[in-house]
Amino acid sequence: MLDQRAINSCKLLAEVLVDAIPGGAMFWLVEGNTVTWTKSSEKFGIQIVKTGDQLDERYSSIRAMKERTLLLNQSIKRSKQGERLIMSTLPYVDEYDQVQGAFNMAWPRIHPVIAAFGNFAPILAEMYHDGALLYISDLKKVVMRQASSRFDLQSFHLGQNLEEDEAARQALSTQSPVILEMGEEKYGVPVTVANYPLFDEENKDEIVAVLGIITPKKTAVELRQIAADMEKGLLEISAAVQQLTASAADIHTNEKVQNDKIREVAAHTEDIRGIMALIRKIADATNMLGFNAAIEATRAGKQGNGFGVVADEIRKLSEQTRSTIPQIQRLTDSIQEKVNQINLKSMDSLQSSQGQAAATEEVTAGIQEISAMAEELNRIALLL
């Protein structure tokens, strides 16, 4: 316990330390059961007692004095103001070893993450490509925030009620990390909100605060839109290519039918040649028949004059038939030549249509691969 003569030195030391302690602090002196002196820093912001207060046994100062406790350290889960505190009470005695009062000190019990927030938050916020907003909320409200130069939400402010933060409420209720995707209807831009519960250093079942990170989803949304537009465009191209493939197949079928018909015409031309050969034989035989008939008519004299006329007509008809055959031959040759030319063109068209069909199939396969890539791009965008 302290010697009463050291109290003034403790007060002087408190004057120095009160603003040097992270989070601030408060010192006070109790004489008997009355608070006779207090000193607190501006950033502490909690008035535990005030000068003139009469204390009872509910206060640690009175209990420490009564029990003559050398030093009483007490962790306060939550003060009336909602702060976690550590309070120390040191009784002092007079020259007769009688307890006369107690020297007291209180300071915030700060979670290590909260204590380091001012150091890591500005760095971490700037490390995100599109910026980020980091914050700390206790069990009721937002108590710390750090925005980046590229991203900030003016509507998300210090002191904001935790009721408005769905992700933080879920993290508190489930006692586990929570990540939520939110549309632009809440903050004006689409965002991802991630919250991680912070547990008491001594009691791992007690949540004391929540660390939150809000990141904009603008790039991811634009990426998803690009992927969606790409997929839509590819579907339209694929439909057009499929239609082209069907048309190419029809053209190929028609070309094949046409080629078959041309082959039939060529075959008919050969048949005509055969018929012309037969006609030539018939004309030769008819001419010979007319020639023999003329000889017999000459032998018969006047009685064979009528038969001679018939023989002459037969020979004329044979000569006309024979003279027509070369014309037919020339026409047939010309037809054959044209058919051969058309057949070559038809074969070229047939091969081209086959190549077009194959190329179209390759294009379709390529489009399917790109469509799969677009789907994968969209999936990746959802993870951003």
PAZA-684679 format. One record per residue (C-alpha): residue number from 1; x, y, z. Coordinates in steps of 0.02 Angstrom, whole numbers, plus 32768, in hexadecimal, padded with zeros to 4 digits. Each point is the difference from the previous one (the first is absolute). Example, Ala and Ser with C-alpha at 12.3 -4.5 7.8 and 13.67 -1.06 7.14 Angstrom:
+-----+------+------+------+
!   i !   c1 !   c2 !   c3 !
+-----+------+------+------+
!   1 ! 8267 ! 7F1F ! 8186 !
!   2 ! 8045 ! 80AC ! 7FDF !
+-----+------+------+------+
END
This chain:
+-----+------+------+------+
!   i !   c1 !   c2 !   c3 !
+-----+------+------+------+
!   1 ! 8000 ! 8000 ! 8000 !
!   2 ! 8033 ! 80B4 ! 7FE8 !
!   3 ! 8041 ! 8073 ! 8085 !
!   4 ! 7F91 ! 8098 ! 8014 !
!   5 ! 8099 ! 806E ! 7FE9 !
!   6 ! 8014 ! 7FBE ! 7F4C !
!   7 ! 7F54 ! 803A ! 7FC9 !
!   8 ! 803B ! 80AA ! 7FC3 !
!   9 ! 8088 ! 7FAB ! 7F98 !
!  10 ! 7F7C ! 7F8C ! 7FB6 !
!  11 ! 7F98 ! 8097 ! 7FCF !
!  12 ! 8094 ! 8052 ! 7FAA !
!  13 ! 8027 ! 7F5F ! 7FA3 !
!  14 ! 7F4A ! 7FF1 ! 7FCB !
!  15 ! 8006 ! 80AF ! 7FB6 !
!  16 ! 808C ! 7FC5 ! 7F8E !
!  17 ! 7FBC ! 7F53 ! 7FD3 !
!  18 ! 7F4A ! 802B ! 7FE4 !
!  19 ! 8019 ! 803A ! 7F4C !
!  20 ! 808B ! 7F85 ! 7FD7 !
!  21 ! 7F98 ! 7F62 ! 8013 !
!  22 ! 7FB3 ! 7FC1 ! 7F5D !
!  23 ! 7F46 ! 801A ! 8003 !
!  24 ! 800E ! 8079 ! 8091 !
!  25 ! 7FEB ! 7FE1 ! 80BA !
!  26 ! 7FB2 ! 8040 ! 80A1 !
!  27 ! 804B ! 800F ! 80AF !
!  28 ! 7FA2 ! 8027 ! 80A0 !
!  29 ! 801E ! 8004 ! 80BB !
!  30 ! 7F88 ! 7FC0 ! 8083 !
!  31 ! 8012 ! 8039 ! 80B5 !
!  32 ! 7F91 ! 7F9F ! 8074 !
!  33 ! 7F6C ! 7FE6 ! 7F8D !
!  34 ! 8009 ! 80A7 ! 7FA6 !
!  35 ! 804F ! 8027 ! 7F58 !
!  36 ! 8073 ! 8095 ! 8024 !
!  37 ! 8063 ! 800E ! 7F5D !
!  38 ! 7FF1 ! 7FCA ! 7F49 !
!  39 ! 8068 ! 8010 ! 7F62 !
!  40 ! 7FD1 ! 7FBD ! 7F55 !
!  41 ! 8038 ! 8017 ! 7F4C !
!  42 ! 7F8E ! 804B ! 7F7E !
!  43 ! 8005 ! 7F66 ! 7F90 !
!  44 ! 7FCC ! 7F8D ! 808F !
!  45 ! 7F53 ! 8049 ! 7FFA !
!  46 ! 7FB6 ! 7F9F ! 8092 !
!  47 ! 7FD7 ! 804D ! 80A9 !
!  48 ! 8007 ! 7F6D ! 8078 !
!  49 ! 7FF4 ! 806F ! 809A !
!  50 ! 8007 ! 80B9 ! 8027 !
!  51 ! 8044 ! 8064 ! 8090 !
!  52 ! 7F8B ! 7FFB ! 8095 !
!  53 ! 7FB1 ! 7F57 ! 7FD7 !
!  54 ! 7FDA ! 7F93 ! 8096 !
!  55 ! 802D ! 7F4B ! 7FDC !
!  56 ! 7FBB ! 7F60 ! 804A !
!  57 ! 8038 ! 7F4B ! 7FFB !
!  58 ! 7FCA ! 7FEC ! 7F4C !
!  59 ! 80A0 ! 805D ! 7FD2 !
!  60 ! 80A6 ! 7FA7 ! 7FF9 !
!  61 ! 8053 ! 808D ! 8062 !
!  62 ! 7F96 ! 7FDD ! 809B !
!  63 ! 8017 ! 7F44 ! 7FF1 !
!  64 ! 80BE ! 8010 ! 7FEF !
!  65 ! 8008 ! 8072 ! 8097 !
!  66 ! 7F94 ! 7F8E ! 8069 !
!  67 ! 8060 ! 7F63 ! 7FCF !
!  68 ! 80AA ! 8059 ! 800A !
!  69 ! 8026 ! 7FBA ! 7F53 !
!  70 ! 80AF ! 8030 ! 7FC9 !
!  71 ! 7FC9 ! 801B ! 7F4A !
!  72 ! 7F58 ! 7FDC ! 7FB3 !
!  73 ! 7FF9 ! 7FEF ! 7F42 !
!  74 ! 7F54 ! 7FEB ! 7FB5 !
!  75 ! 7FC8 ! 7FE6 ! 7F4A !
!  76 ! 7F5B ! 8056 ! 7FDA !
!  77 ! 7FA8 ! 7FAA ! 7F6E !
!  78 ! 7F99 ! 8098 ! 7FD8 !
!  79 ! 7FF0 ! 80A6 ! 8059 !
!  80 ! 7F5E ! 8060 ! 7FFF !
!  81 ! 8043 ! 8056 ! 7F65 !
!  82 ! 8021 ! 7F58 ! 7FAC !
!  83 ! 80BF ! 8004 ! 8012 !
!  84 ! 806B ! 7F6D ! 8039 !
!  85 ! 806D ! 803C ! 808F !
!  86 ! 808B ! 7FCC ! 8074 !
!  87 ! 7FFA ! 804C ! 80AE !
!  88 ! 808B ! 7FFC ! 8082 !
!  89 ! 7FEB ! 8031 ! 80B7 !
!  90 ! 8090 ! 8019 ! 8077 !
!  91 ! 7FD0 ! 8024 ! 80B7 !
!  92 ! 8070 ! 8072 ! 8068 !
!  93 ! 8022 ! 8004 ! 80BA !
!  94 ! 8038 ! 8083 ! 807F !
!  95 ! 8093 ! 7FF6 ! 8076 !
!  96 ! 7F98 ! 7F90 ! 8073 !
!  97 ! 7FE1 ! 7F84 ! 7F72 !
!  98 ! 7F4A ! 802F ! 7FF9 !
!  99 ! 7FAB ! 8000 ! 7F56 !
! 100 ! 7FCD ! 80B1 ! 7FD8 !
! 101 ! 7FD0 ! 7FF6 ! 7F4A !
! 102 ! 802C ! 7FBD ! 7F53 !
! 103 ! 8058 ! 803C ! 7F64 !
! 104 ! 7FA5 ! 7FC6 ! 7F62 !
! 105 ! 8022 ! 7FF4 ! 7F47 !
! 106 ! 7F96 ! 7FCA ! 7F6B !
! 107 ! 802B ! 7FED ! 7F47 !
! 108 ! 7FAF ! 7FB2 ! 7F68 !
! 109 ! 8016 ! 7F47 ! 7FE3 !
! 110 ! 8024 ! 8007 ! 7F45 !
! 111 ! 8001 ! 7F68 ! 7F8F !
! 112 ! 80A9 ! 7FEF ! 7FA5 !
! 113 ! 7FAD ! 8012 ! 7F55 !
! 114 ! 7FA8 ! 809F ! 8038 !
! 115 ! 80A0 ! 8043 ! 804B !
! 116 ! 805C ! 7FE5 ! 7F5B !
! 117 ! 7F70 ! 803E ! 7F92 !
! 118 ! 804A ! 80AC ! 7FE8 !
! 119 ! 80A2 ! 7FB2 ! 7FC2 !
! 120 ! 7FC4 ! 7F79 ! 7F88 !
! 121 ! 7F59 ! 8044 ! 7FC2 !
! 122 ! 8045 ! 8092 ! 7F96 !
! 123 ! 807B ! 7F89 ! 7FAC !
! 124 ! 7F85 ! 7F73 ! 7FE3 !
! 125 ! 7F7A ! 8075 ! 7FBB !
! 126 ! 8076 ! 803D ! 7F78 !
! 127 ! 8038 ! 7F50 ! 7FD0 !
! 128 ! 7F58 ! 7FD6 ! 7FB1 !
! 129 ! 7FFA ! 8024 ! 7F45 !
! 130 ! 7F5D ! 8063 ! 800C !
! 131 ! 801D ! 8039 ! 80B2 !
! 132 ! 7FAA ! 7FCA ! 80A0 !
! 133 ! 7FAC ! 803E ! 809E !
! 134 ! 8037 ! 7FAC ! 80A2 !
! 135 ! 7FA5 ! 8016 ! 80A4 !
! 136 ! 7FF0 ! 7FC0 ! 80B3 !
! 137 ! 7F58 ! 7FF0 ! 8054 !
! 138 ! 7FE0 ! 7FD3 ! 80B4 !
! 139 ! 7F60 ! 7FA8 ! 8030 !
! 140 ! 7F97 ! 8099 ! 7FDA !
! 141 ! 8050 ! 8079 ! 7F86 !
! 142 ! 8090 ! 802A ! 7F8B !
! 143 ! 8090 ! 8042 ! 8069 !
! 144 ! 808F ! 800A ! 7F81 !
! 145 ! 8008 ! 8013 ! 7F43 !
! 146 ! 8086 ! 8014 ! 7F7B !
! 147 ! 7FD8 ! 8024 ! 7F4B !
! 148 ! 8079 ! 7FF9 ! 7F6D !
! 149 ! 8025 ! 808D ! 7F86 !
! 150 ! 7FA1 ! 7FA1 ! 7F77 !
! 151 ! 7F67 ! 7FCA ! 8060 !
! 152 ! 7F96 ! 8044 ! 808E !
! 153 ! 7F4B ! 7FF8 ! 8037 !
! 154 ! 7FC8 ! 80A4 ! 804D !
! 155 ! 7F60 ! 7FAE ! 803D !
! 156 ! 8066 ! 7F84 ! 8066 !
! 157 ! 8038 ! 806C ! 8092 !
! 158 ! 8045 ! 7FF4 ! 80AF !
! 159 ! 7F7A ! 7FDD ! 8081 !
! 160 ! 7F91 ! 7FA8 ! 7F80 !
! 161 ! 7F8B ! 7F87 ! 8056 !
! 162 ! 802E ! 7F49 ! 7FEB !
! 163 ! 7F4B ! 7FDB ! 7FD6 !
! 164 ! 8023 ! 8049 ! 7F54 !
! 165 ! 8094 ! 7F8B ! 7FE0 !
! 166 ! 7FB8 ! 7F58 ! 7FCF !
! 167 ! 80A9 ! 7FAC ! 7FEA !
! 168 ! 803B ! 8036 ! 80AD !
! 169 ! 7F5F ! 7FC3 ! 8050 !
! 170 ! 8014 ! 7F57 ! 7FAD !
! 171 ! 80B6 ! 7FF5 ! 8038 !
! 172 ! 7FCA ! 8023 ! 80B4 !
! 173 ! 7F70 ! 7F84 ! 7FFD !
! 174 ! 8060 ! 7F73 ! 7FAC !
! 175 ! 80A8 ! 8028 ! 8052 !
! 176 ! 8054 ! 7FDE ! 7F59 !
! 177 ! 803D ! 8064 ! 7F69 !
! 178 ! 7F79 ! 803F ! 7F8A !
! 179 ! 8010 ! 803C ! 7F4C !
! 180 ! 7F6A ! 8050 ! 7FA9 !
! 181 ! 7FE5 ! 8042 ! 7F50 !
! 182 ! 7F96 ! 809E ! 7FFD !
! 183 ! 7FB4 ! 805B ! 7F6C !
! 184 ! 8009 ! 80B8 ! 7FE0 !
! 185 ! 7F59 ! 801F ! 8055 !
! 186 ! 8051 ! 800D ! 80AE !
! 187 ! 809C ! 8069 ! 7FE4 !
! 188 ! 7FE9 ! 803B ! 7F4C !
! 189 ! 8084 ! 7F87 ! 7FBE !
! 190 ! 8009 ! 7F42 ! 8005 !
! 191 ! 8074 ! 7FC7 ! 808C !
! 192 ! 8041 ! 7F69 ! 805D !
! 193 ! 7FF7 ! 800C ! 80BE !
! 194 ! 806E ! 7F8C ! 8066 !
! 195 ! 7FF9 ! 7FF8 ! 80BE !
! 196 ! 8071 ! 7FA1 ! 8078 !
! 197 ! 7FD3 ! 7FEF ! 80B9 !
! 198 ! 8085 ! 802F ! 807F !
! 199 ! 8000 ! 7F96 ! 809E !
! 200 ! 8035 ! 802D ! 80B0 !
! 201 ! 80B7 ! 7FD5 ! 801E !
! 202 ! 7FD5 ! 7FA2 ! 80A0 !
! 203 ! 7F56 ! 7FBA ! 7FD2 !
! 204 ! 7FFD ! 7FBB ! 7F50 !
! 205 ! 7F43 ! 7FEC ! 8005 !
! 206 ! 7FDF ! 80BA ! 801A !
! 207 ! 7FFB ! 8075 ! 7F6B !
! 208 ! 803B ! 80B0 ! 802A !
! 209 ! 7FFF ! 8052 ! 7F54 !
! 210 ! 7FF4 ! 7FE2 ! 7F44 !
! 211 ! 807F ! 802C ! 7F7A !
! 212 ! 7FAC ! 802D ! 7F5B !
! 213 ! 803E ! 8020 ! 7F4F !
! 214 ! 7F93 ! 804A ! 7F76 !
! 215 ! 8043 ! 7FF3 ! 7F4E !
! 216 ! 7FAE ! 8043 ! 7F62 !
! 217 ! 7FC9 ! 7F83 ! 7F7B !
! 218 ! 8007 ! 8079 ! 7F6E !
! 219 ! 808A ! 7FA4 ! 7FA3 !
! 220 ! 7FB1 ! 7F57 ! 8020 !
! 221 ! 7F55 ! 803F ! 7FC9 !
! 222 ! 804A ! 8048 ! 7F61 !
! 223 ! 805D ! 7F5D ! 7FE3 !
! 224 ! 7F60 ! 7F9C ! 8018 !
! 225 ! 7FA6 ! 8075 ! 7F87 !
! 226 ! 8089 ! 7FE9 ! 7F7F !
! 227 ! 7FF7 ! 7F44 ! 8017 !
! 228 ! 7F43 ! 8004 ! 7FEF !
! 229 ! 8008 ! 806C ! 7F64 !
! 230 ! 8086 ! 7F8F ! 7FB8 !
! 231 ! 7F99 ! 7F65 ! 8024 !
! 232 ! 7F66 ! 8050 ! 7FB3 !
! 233 ! 8061 ! 8034 ! 7F65 !
! 234 ! 804C ! 7F54 ! 7FEF !
! 235 ! 7F55 ! 7FAF ! 800D !
! 236 ! 7FC2 ! 806F ! 7F73 !
! 237 ! 809A ! 7FD9 ! 7F97 !
! 238 ! 7FEC ! 7F48 ! 8027 !
! 239 ! 7F4B ! 8005 ! 7FC7 !
! 240 ! 8033 ! 8056 ! 7F5E !
! 241 ! 808C ! 7F83 ! 7FE3 !
! 242 ! 7F8A ! 7F70 ! 8020 !
! 243 ! 7F89 ! 8049 ! 7F80 !
! 244 ! 8092 ! 8014 ! 7F89 !
! 245 ! 8033 ! 7F4D ! 8022 !
! 246 ! 7F51 ! 7FC5 ! 7FD5 !
! 247 ! 8003 ! 8069 ! 7F61 !
! 248 ! 80AB ! 7FBB ! 7FD3 !
! 249 ! 7FBE ! 7F50 ! 801A !
! 250 ! 7F6C ! 8027 ! 7F8D !
! 251 ! 8075 ! 804B ! 7F7E !
! 252 ! 806F ! 7F67 ! 800A !
! 253 ! 7F6A ! 7F8D ! 7FE9 !
! 254 ! 7FC1 ! 8066 ! 7F6D !
! 255 ! 80AC ! 8004 ! 7FB1 !
! 256 ! 800C ! 7F44 ! 8011 !
! 257 ! 7F55 ! 7FE9 ! 7FB0 !
! 258 ! 8031 ! 8077 ! 7F75 !
! 259 ! 80A3 ! 7FA3 ! 7FE5 !
! 260 ! 7FA2 ! 7F5C ! 7FF7 !
! 261 ! 7F88 ! 804A ! 7F7E !
! 262 ! 8093 ! 8040 ! 7F99 !
! 263 ! 8048 ! 7F51 ! 8002 !
! 264 ! 7F59 ! 7FBF ! 7FC3 !
! 265 ! 8001 ! 807E ! 7F71 !
! 266 ! 80B0 ! 7FC9 ! 7FD2 !
! 267 ! 7FC5 ! 7F4C ! 8001 !
! 268 ! 7F6C ! 802E ! 7F90 !
! 269 ! 807A ! 8055 ! 7F88 !
! 270 ! 805D ! 7F5C ! 7FF2 !
! 271 ! 7F59 ! 7FAA ! 7FDF !
! 272 ! 7FDF ! 807C ! 7F72 !
! 273 ! 80A8 ! 7FD4 ! 7FB5 !
! 274 ! 7FCD ! 7F49 ! 8002 !
! 275 ! 7F5A ! 802A ! 7FAD !
! 276 ! 805B ! 8067 ! 7F7B !
! 277 ! 806F ! 7F6B ! 7FD9 !
! 278 ! 7F65 ! 7F94 ! 7FED !
! 279 ! 7FAF ! 8083 ! 7F8E !
! 280 ! 809E ! 8004 ! 7F96 !
! 281 ! 7FF6 ! 7F44 ! 7FEB !
! 282 ! 7F48 ! 800A ! 7FD3 !
! 283 ! 8024 ! 808C ! 7F83 !
! 284 ! 808B ! 7F9A ! 7FB0 !
! 285 ! 7F90 ! 7F68 ! 7FF7 !
! 286 ! 7F71 ! 8069 ! 7FBA !
! 287 ! 8074 ! 804B ! 7F7C !
! 288 ! 803B ! 7F53 ! 7FCE !
! 289 ! 7F4C ! 7FC6 ! 7FF8 !
! 290 ! 7FD5 ! 8094 ! 7F8E !
! 291 ! 8097 ! 7FDD ! 7F94 !
! 292 ! 7FCD ! 7F48 ! 7FE8 !
! 293 ! 7F4D ! 8034 ! 7FDE !
! 294 ! 803D ! 8077 ! 7F77 !
! 295 ! 8063 ! 7F72 ! 7FAF !
! 296 ! 7F68 ! 7F8F ! 8001 !
! 297 ! 7F93 ! 808B ! 7FB9 !
! 298 ! 807A ! 8016 ! 7F6F !
! 299 ! 7FFB ! 7F46 ! 7FDC !
! 300 ! 7F43 ! 8002 ! 7FFE !
! 301 ! 7FFA ! 8089 ! 7F7C !
! 302 ! 7F5F ! 8061 ! 7FEE !
! 303 ! 7FA8 ! 7F8D ! 8078 !
! 304 ! 807A ! 8033 ! 8088 !
! 305 ! 7FF1 ! 80BE ! 7FE9 !
! 306 ! 7F8F ! 8016 ! 8098 !
! 307 ! 8071 ! 7F95 ! 806A !
! 308 ! 8094 ! 806A ! 7FC6 !
! 309 ! 7FAC ! 809F ! 803E !
! 310 ! 7FE8 ! 7FB0 ! 80AA !
! 311 ! 80B7 ! 7FCA ! 8000 !
! 312 ! 8037 ! 80B2 ! 7FD9 !
! 313 ! 7F98 ! 8046 ! 8091 !
! 314 ! 8048 ! 7F7D ! 8075 !
! 315 ! 80B0 ! 8032 ! 7FCD !
! 316 ! 7FDA ! 80BA ! 8015 !
! 317 ! 7FB8 ! 7FDE ! 80AD !
! 318 ! 809B ! 7F9D ! 802C !
! 319 ! 8072 ! 808C ! 7FC4 !
! 320 ! 7F9E ! 8081 ! 8064 !
! 321 ! 800C ! 7F93 ! 809B !
! 322 ! 80BB ! 7FE8 ! 7FE8 !
! 323 ! 801B ! 80BC ! 7FE5 !
! 324 ! 7F9F ! 8028 ! 80A3 !
! 325 ! 806A ! 7F8D ! 806A !
! 326 ! 809D ! 8073 ! 7FFB !
! 327 ! 7F93 ! 8092 ! 8039 !
! 328 ! 7FBD ! 7F99 ! 808F !
! 329 ! 80B3 ! 7FC9 ! 8024 !
! 330 ! 803B ! 80B4 ! 8009 !
! 331 ! 7F6F ! 8030 ! 8073 !
! 332 ! 801F ! 7F67 ! 806D !
! 333 ! 80BA ! 8029 ! 800C !
! 334 ! 7FD5 ! 80B3 ! 802F !
! 335 ! 7F85 ! 7FC3 ! 8083 !
! 336 ! 8083 ! 7F87 ! 8043 !
! 337 ! 8081 ! 808B ! 800B !
! 338 ! 7F87 ! 8073 ! 805D !
! 339 ! 7FCC ! 7F72 ! 8074 !
! 340 ! 80B8 ! 7FDE ! 8027 !
! 341 ! 801D ! 80B7 ! 8027 !
! 342 ! 7F65 ! 8008 ! 806E !
! 343 ! 8035 ! 7F5F ! 8054 !
! 344 ! 80AA ! 804A ! 802C !
! 345 ! 7FAC ! 809D ! 8046 !
! 346 ! 7F86 ! 7F93 ! 8060 !
! 347 ! 808E ! 7F9A ! 804A !
! 348 ! 8058 ! 80A0 ! 8036 !
! 349 ! 7F5F ! 8041 ! 804F !
! 350 ! 7FE5 ! 7F59 ! 8055 !
! 351 ! 80B0 ! 8002 ! 8049 !
! 352 ! 7FEB ! 80B7 ! 8035 !
! 353 ! 7F5C ! 7FDA ! 8058 !
! 354 ! 8054 ! 7F70 ! 8059 !
! 355 ! 808E ! 8073 ! 8037 !
! 356 ! 7F83 ! 8085 ! 8035 !
! 357 ! 7FA2 ! 7F81 ! 806A !
! 358 ! 80A1 ! 7FC7 ! 8052 !
! 359 ! 8039 ! 80B3 ! 801F !
! 360 ! 7F56 ! 802B ! 8049 !
! 361 ! 800C ! 7F6D ! 8077 !
! 362 ! 80AC ! 803E ! 8038 !
! 363 ! 7FBA ! 80AF ! 801C !
! 364 ! 7F70 ! 7FB6 ! 8064 !
! 365 ! 807A ! 7F9E ! 806B !
! 366 ! 8068 ! 809E ! 801B !
! 367 ! 7F66 ! 8063 ! 8034 !
! 368 ! 7FD1 ! 7F78 ! 807C !
! 369 ! 80AE ! 800C ! 804D !
! 370 ! 7FF4 ! 80BE ! 800C !
! 371 ! 7F52 ! 7FEF ! 804D !
! 372 ! 8048 ! 7F8B ! 8082 !
! 373 ! 8088 ! 8082 ! 8022 !
! 374 ! 7F7A ! 8087 ! 8014 !
! 375 ! 7FA5 ! 7F93 ! 807F !
! 376 ! 80A3 ! 7FE6 ! 805E !
! 377 ! 8021 ! 80BC ! 7FFA !
! 378 ! 7F55 ! 8020 ! 804A !
! 379 ! 8021 ! 7F7F ! 8088 !
! 380 ! 80A6 ! 8052 ! 802B !
! 381 ! 7FAC ! 80AC ! 8003 !
! 382 ! 7F86 ! 7FC0 ! 8083 !
! 383 ! 8094 ! 7FD4 ! 806F !
! 384 ! 804C ! 80AF ! 7FF7 !
+-----+------+------+------+
END
